[in-house]
Amino acid sequence: MNFNSLASSYISQAEERLNLAKIEYERKKYNIVVRLCQESVELSLKACLRLVNIEPPKFHDVGPILKNNANKFP
């Protein structure tokens, strides 16, 4: 599996989290909504890393890695 297909997989998972968040929002389960949205952002950022051929870390905060590699993004 190449980095682009892995990035696509991350984006699909992020979209799934957003769809679930919408359902939980209607149920007024706001704590779950926040968690699902956070996961969606994390997955999206990890997809960005994969698109520039960087293996995402196994931890949550990828901000420093994005900043250190800002020159790889258009």
Number of C-alpha atoms within 10 A of each C-alpha: 5 9 16 15 13 15 22 16 15 21 20 16 16 23 17 13 21 19 15 15 22 15 13 17 15 10 10 11 13 13 11 14 21 14 12 21 19 16 17 23 16 19 24 21 21 26 26 20 22 20 19 14 14 16 12 17 11 8 7 12 12 16 12 9 14 18 10 9 13 10 8 13 10 4
